[in-house]
């Protein structure tokens, strides 16, 4: 069985032959435009400045001093949408040519900085949150325009390399709670998510995944109604056993697992990491379905621990599924 066939079973909520690592077993393409410079200080395609942080493996963060406008009523005048028609796409075209095993591996398109993230990158986080409360209808119109641009971007990428999976990044919550009430998301944000997910499917993406960090457990029913196939990040601040119990037949989970207490902890031992992986496998795939692991150093900021984690997943992903198919709890020999 190929990696692609194995993942297809997971997206169909059937038992795969093994639990895979999503990033390890797929081809990946990143944005057609620069949504953020990843590990170097610089500007994105929207003209926003990003600063590299040496203490975070060089990953960049928005420059909070670089605010493009302060009133939502100004967005039509102030926002310079990147021109998608006259960009040099040669690097993506050439990169796609390297993916010669498309019959055996899925190709995912990782689209960074979704519509909510882009809104606060342009306006500044605190200012955007205040403006949302003062002028929510204008905020929704702003998101409508950003969503339209995103959809055009998805089409451009699909025309170049025909990805199977769209991984749409847009963090919509803190670790303690969402940023807004459920009603606010339902009225002002989720209609645009529904449009994005539907358009991606119409374009040709077979699976549309949403990456959101934070505690979104209370949003899950309405979030699912937007049309997403899976959830990436899946932080432990959520009641994950309950979400798996209630919605496990509808969500493919793509967790970074415990990035803060274990993978990001320099004092974690190999045994700590291995036991964490098995604990998450049992929690989100105790029935043998619906799990793609996607740990990476951009979440934990610890490349050493991530390497141990990936090694264990490669070795034990099939052994775990063999146990599930036999109706058993998996108890490995830890190193």
QUITA-V367884 format. One record per run of one state. SS is the DSSP state (@ for helix, = for strand, . for the rest). FROM is the first residue (numbers start at 1). TO is the last residue. If there is no record, write none. Layout:
BEGIN
SS	FROM	TO
SS	FROM	TO
END
This chain:
BEGIN
.	1	2
@	3	11
.	12	20
=	21	21
.	22	25
=	26	29
.	30	41
=	42	43
.	44	48
=	49	52
.	53	53
@	54	56
.	57	59
=	60	62
.	63	71
@	72	78
.	79	89
@	90	97
.	98	105
=	106	111
.	112	114
@	115	123
.	124	124
@	125	134
.	135	135
@	136	161
.	162	164
=	165	169
.	170	172
=	173	173
.	174	177
=	178	178
.	179	181
@	182	203
.	204	206
=	207	211
.	212	216
@	217	224
.	225	229
=	230	233
.	234	239
@	240	247
.	248	251
=	252	255
.	256	258
@	259	263
.	264	269
@	270	285
.	286	290
=	291	291
.	292	292
=	293	293
.	294	296
@	297	300
.	301	302
@	303	325
.	326	335
END
